[in-house]
Amino acid sequence: MATEKAPMTKDAARRIQKATAKKYDGKVPKGSWAAKAMSLAAHNENKT
């Protein structure tokens, strides 16, 4: 089993956010995994 983790990308975060928004009537709850994923993707993009 691989132990390396792929960095969160904006595309991946977008897919997570889209699925979450569908579930919650177009809104992404504060502190949700979708919100954290988007923040992490932005952080990873700024790092490069």
C-alpha positions as CSV (number, residue, x, y, z in Angstrom):
1,M,0.0,0.0,0.0
2,A,1.3,3.4,-0.9
3,T,1.9,5.8,1.9
4,E,2.5,9.0,-0.1
5,K,-0.4,11.4,-0.2
6,A,-1.2,13.5,-3.3
7,P,-1.5,17.2,-2.6
8,M,-5.0,18.7,-2.8
9,T,-5.5,20.4,-6.1
10,K,-8.0,23.1,-7.0
11,D,-9.8,20.7,-9.3
12,A,-10.2,18.1,-6.6
13,A,-11.4,20.7,-4.1
14,R,-13.9,22.1,-6.7
15,R,-15.4,18.6,-7.1
16,I,-15.7,18.2,-3.3
17,Q,-17.3,21.6,-3.0
18,K,-19.7,21.0,-5.8
19,A,-21.0,17.8,-4.2
20,T,-21.3,19.4,-0.8
21,A,-23.2,22.4,-2.2
22,K,-25.6,20.0,-4.0
23,K,-26.3,18.3,-0.7
24,Y,-26.9,21.6,1.2
25,D,-29.1,23.6,-1.2
26,G,-26.2,25.4,-2.9
27,K,-24.3,26.4,0.3
28,V,-21.1,25.0,1.7
29,P,-21.1,25.0,5.5
30,K,-18.4,26.8,7.3
31,G,-15.8,24.3,8.7
32,S,-16.9,21.5,6.4
33,W,-14.5,19.2,4.6
34,A,-15.3,21.0,1.3
35,A,-14.3,24.4,2.9
36,K,-11.1,22.9,4.3
37,A,-10.3,21.3,1.0
38,M,-10.5,24.6,-0.9
39,S,-8.3,26.3,1.7
40,L,-5.7,23.5,1.5
41,A,-5.8,23.7,-2.4
42,A,-5.2,27.4,-2.3
43,H,-2.3,26.9,0.2
44,N,-0.7,24.2,-2.0
45,E,-1.0,26.4,-5.1
46,N,0.7,29.3,-3.3
47,K,3.5,27.0,-2.1
48,T,4.7,26.3,-5.6
